[in-house]
């Protein structure tokens, strides 16, 4: 069998570099202030942490309910 595709690590690095390039393009191309970009970044990280915490609580509740039954 022949495997075709990228390694997960190289795909993650590619996505990260693409995101950084888009942010840099927004800062320089659209004259987006750096403090506003950092504010968006912090809000995104906060919202991502909230979503991850909600997912963790959901998984823990499902495991608890399964243990009870």
Order of alpha helices (4+ residues) and beta strands (2+ residues): alpha-alpha
